[in-house]
């Protein structure tokens, strides 16, 4: 959980929100919240923050360098948070309830949990000692690494070395602290965590080493980017158990005498190299899990028959249609985008029904099924504000029913066909009913803050609604509510089974309504249980080694369930008869607390008891200008034409980083330059939708290399306004941009480095419209399907004459049956309304476009002005049509070629062919060219944080009446 | 004690209904807790020490937030005109008026709000048309008119069952023969009002006469729901409330009444549903909720 760039981007895009931020300040805190909607919660957030900060101050001897910004918002349907320390300490947190699926998150008061988790990040990343303080003084702050100026990477490490640590390290300590701060509710007692490692050992697989974790990690795994969390949690837990919790603090604290690099500090504290300790952990984990497996096997384990050997990755609730013998479910596995599927339970074959946009990591989507109309209801944008959608089981009639409905946990009422679900809004959970035709929801019951219901199930007669109730304290119960009473506005509820601290999960009615079948980690292992409603008896139905989920009763004596494996969930058939006995397993967290009871003293306690009332200033509208401060400055090196220009860069911003000013001043002492060309200045100011830029003799770090040059002589001032019309995360956007740029004293055209300007002043202005909708599957390294449409209209004004130009672009990609392989079609057309003899009235094509050292996209050959095989700007035309066909081959993922300091992740090849025709309406100037080529990209990581992509490309270009020409490219991209 | 004066007070009460803070109130759940038994399963040990309980989480006006989860409330809040009313300076000024808040907190007022007849009358298009009538608005601003409203004798007449019976009589031709009417005429309070110079001034007011002649106004007068409200003792108690009278005289309040957006909101069925919401009424009653 790093800086919440996605949250800031959303806030940036949805204006005029910037006028509605409110601010409350205390001595330690700058609390920002959006509008008055969250005002009910801010006092509680503040108290919890102050309470947590005091604990971290005492325990870590941590002293923040000023007020910390905390942004509270409601732009997600489930709880999420992020923390960043560069250049300012900031925490962002959603207010929505947690997602308890598969018991992957703690069931405890959400704000207390998130504050303690995120503050652990801040402390870990921000705490400084020794030379960190010195460099923070020299650079006047904490330097933010930015790929546009990679010199900043080194400064960033000097000012914030611990912030450059890998994700597993940062998440490991945060989860360790969250567990004890919440009194044991954290993920060291998580059933899913135990299951993941127990399963890996049961399947005789070695744990990922540190290199493999950083190199591949979640790329090939259905658990995606949660993998670093699991591994970090476990490694820290093991260290805490073996060496004591205080040793972890000694490792993580950056106090006087500690080492800047976390690996060096590990050696200092634990007395052995981290990789050796990692191997020790692997051996220990194997023994620990084998002990647990042995306990499980003391009783007969459940027999099962897999329906298919193919893992389906993450899984939604599933529905069985007894008439077709098909199972309908949402799936998400590496290689294919998440989708709804129908599975023939006889053959195990999957038939795709519809893609799921924005799947959630573990449970894909909220799914409901109406057998009467054979319609599936599901949610899209599951990590944002969920849309309600429907589709027929034949894949037809796919419809968005309610945009941003924010409803999930869907069930269909068997009598009237209404949907019931749980809606999350501004931190509250509301039981809602959505009658046909499913265009509006009606409030049935809003639970008090902190209480939420989930995993709904409707009885076959439609009279009872089963659900799991989560209370503010984290207590969770399986309960049944009277549907008719609910419709009358009464909450008649009966708690039918209390699984103590484990989450009852996906309990559904048997077809006769006599039982509820579901799963729970009650014994520490996710087993299936059935509850007999009449007698009130709950019995175990399975004794499994790994985990069993989402049971569906499918016929006399048979259950269909999903068994957890290391590659995902697999559907299996098993008996519905109860088992006699299940032994419990041991949690790592329990071992820690028994051996080191001191962790019991780490609890946060009540925020009201300890923190007292923070002294708050009154609430006021957030004024960014008052919050706009200097962040840092550092020496840098720029390139201008063929000279090197040393200089300085400095940066200012507000707390939310939505207003930023970046400025660089440099000077070229050498080279054949006129005196007025030696001084260089450039600035960029970002203010919400606005971007204002200026430069004098524009310079760029990457012009130190070649062959592409962006530095230009002369004065430039310009600006643009970008507004989103559609901001549909995670991958559908429509925006427009207006821009205007003024140049004076040019020698070359701004866009074309090899074309003389032939004029002194130019005004360029225009607009762009850009719609894109791309998708990617788990384990992908780039977008794999989708489309993009761009239109731009602009004009250049030179000597008071206007030279308009239009371009239009359409990109379309589709997946091949080969995992992570796609075909892309890109077509661009353009026309300039100016006389051909004027250089600015043409388009110029040529080259791969990569610099030897670069920071822009490595696949520059996709850009419409690029034509590998010819030199940059070699082919000119007044109007053009460019068509490209690209085959993006599957990446070769490497489980760590190198060392943790520097390793190769993957290799990605691609092949392309481009046809270009310029001036096709004028036979005197018409030119038709074709190229074929390929590129290979080698993606590496350094210090677990910085990405470098090495690319090599070859292309051959053909033109009638001219000999073929070749082009090649090598480049290193810094990210 | 003309019908117009009664209606004036009625319209004013309705205007007080526009507020920005809502809450939702549900009856408490009836919960039967019976945990099931689970034999044969050894429970995994997990250390637990609850750190934060319900009493540790202190929120500001959570009932308001709960009401905001109501679908009708959300629809009303999305109404552009409603939002404009909320941000109207006159409206904001009225809402912060202590007299206004006192009226809101008045149990009688809340009872009137909850009255189904009141809600029905409120939804009457004729009533809404009268509200929009410029003459009516001018009448509201008339100090003499306000003085009449505040007159205890006038209020006593309003409460007179015979008077109410007269009002309910659709046949104006027989009013003079109506024994109830004759009883009213003989009523000393009624006579006192008739002699009141302010009342006479109102009678002579051209705007008042215009309102009297307004067909929509007459339609409202004839509305049985409206008549039922008039007879409501709570309503009468509100009319007699000095704070209420002070609000009526407030220029900002009058400005709000004249606001076309406000009138549009009053006509909105969703908004009317919100008014009928018990939770909303509960929030109105909460003195701690500052609008």
Contacts between the chains, C-beta under 8 A, distances in Angstrom:
chain1	res1	chain2	res2	distance
A	37	B	68	7.8
A	39	B	60	6.5
A	40	B	59	5.1
A	40	B	60	4.7
A	40	B	61	5.9
A	40	B	62	5.9
A	40	B	64	7.0
A	40	B	65	5.0
A	41	B	59	6.3
A	41	B	60	8.0
A	42	B	60	8.0
A	43	B	58	6.4
A	43	B	59	7.5
A	43	B	60	6.3
A	44	B	57	5.5
A	44	B	58	6.2
A	44	B	59	6.1
A	47	B	58	7.6
A	108	B	51	7.5
A	108	B	52	7.3
A	109	B	51	7.5
A	109	B	52	4.0
A	109	B	56	7.7
A	109	B	57	6.6
A	111	B	57	7.9
A	112	B	51	6.5
A	112	B	52	4.7
A	181	B	51	7.2
A	182	B	51	5.8
A	183	B	47	7.9
A	183	B	48	6.2
A	183	B	49	3.6
A	183	B	50	5.8
A	183	B	51	4.5
A	184	B	46	6.3
A	184	B	47	4.1
A	184	B	48	4.8
A	184	B	49	6.1
A	185	B	48	7.1
A	189	B	46	4.8
A	189	B	47	7.2
A	423	B	69	7.6
A	425	B	68	7.8
A	425	B	69	5.9
A	426	B	65	6.4
A	426	B	68	6.9
A	426	B	69	7.9
A	427	B	65	7.5
A	428	B	65	6.2
A	428	B	66	6.7
A	428	B	69	5.5
A	430	B	69	4.7
A	432	B	71	7.7
A	440	B	71	6.8
A	441	B	71	5.9
A	442	B	71	5.4
A	443	B	24	7.9
A	443	B	69	5.8
A	443	B	70	5.0
A	443	B	71	5.1
A	445	B	26	6.8
A	446	B	24	6.5
A	446	B	26	7.7
A	446	B	66	4.9
A	446	B	69	4.3
A	446	B	70	7.9
A	448	B	62	6.9
A	448	B	66	7.5
A	449	B	57	6.9
A	449	B	59	5.9
A	449	B	62	5.5
A	449	B	65	7.4
A	450	B	54	6.8
A	450	B	57	6.3
A	472	B	52	7.4
A	472	B	53	7.0
A	472	B	54	5.4
A	472	B	57	6.4
A	473	B	50	5.1
A	473	B	52	7.1
A	473	B	53	5.4
A	473	B	54	7.3
A	474	B	50	7.1
A	477	B	35	7.6
A	489	B	26	6.4
A	489	B	27	7.1
A	490	B	27	6.3
A	490	B	29	7.8
A	490	B	30	7.3
A	491	B	26	6.8
A	491	B	27	7.7
A	491	B	28	7.8
A	491	B	29	3.5
A	491	B	30	7.1
A	491	B	31	7.8
A	492	B	29	7.3
A	492	B	30	5.5
A	493	B	29	5.7
A	493	B	30	7.6
A	493	B	31	5.1
A	493	B	32	7.6
A	494	B	31	7.4
A	494	B	32	4.8
A	494	B	33	7.6
A	494	B	34	6.6
A	495	B	31	7.1
A	495	B	32	7.5
A	495	B	33	4.6
A	495	B	34	6.4
A	495	B	35	6.3
A	496	B	34	6.7
A	496	B	35	7.7
A	496	B	36	5.7
A	497	B	35	6.2
A	497	B	36	3.9
A	497	B	38	7.5
A	498	B	35	3.9
A	498	B	36	7.5
A	500	B	43	6.4
A	500	B	46	8.0
A	501	B	46	5.0
A	501	B	48	5.7
A	502	B	44	7.5
A	502	B	46	7.9
A	521	B	44	7.2
A	522	B	38	7.0
A	522	B	41	5.9
A	522	B	43	6.1
A	522	B	44	7.1
A	523	B	41	5.5
A	523	B	42	5.9
A	523	B	43	6.7
A	523	B	44	5.4
A	524	B	44	3.3
A	527	B	41	8.0
A	529	B	38	7.4
A	531	B	36	5.8
A	536	B	34	6.2
A	536	B	36	4.8
A	536	B	37	7.0
A	537	B	36	6.2
A	537	B	37	5.9
A	538	B	36	4.2
A	538	B	37	6.5
A	538	B	38	4.5
A	539	B	38	7.2
A	539	B	39	7.3
A	539	B	40	7.2
A	540	B	38	7.5
A	540	B	40	6.3
A	540	B	41	5.2
A	578	B	40	7.9
A	579	B	40	7.3
A	580	B	40	5.4
A	581	B	40	4.7
A	581	B	41	7.6
A	581	B	42	7.8
A	582	B	40	6.6
A	582	B	41	4.7
A	582	B	42	6.3
A	583	B	42	5.2
A	584	B	41	7.9
A	584	B	42	4.1
A	584	B	43	6.0
A	584	B	44	4.0
A	584	B	45	7.1
A	585	B	44	6.0
A	586	B	44	7.4
A	586	B	45	7.5
A	587	B	44	6.4
A	587	B	45	7.2
A	587	B	46	6.0
A	589	B	46	7.2
A	589	B	47	6.8
A	590	B	44	7.8
A	590	B	45	5.1
A	590	B	46	6.2
A	590	B	47	6.0
A	593	B	47	4.4
A	600	B	47	7.6
A	600	B	49	6.5
A	603	B	49	5.7
A	603	B	51	5.0
A	604	B	51	4.9
A	604	B	52	7.3
A	605	B	51	5.9
A	606	B	51	7.0
A	606	B	52	6.2
A	606	B	53	7.6
A	606	B	56	4.2
A	607	B	52	6.9
A	607	B	56	6.2
A	608	B	55	8.0
A	608	B	56	5.2
A	608	B	58	6.2
A	609	B	56	7.4
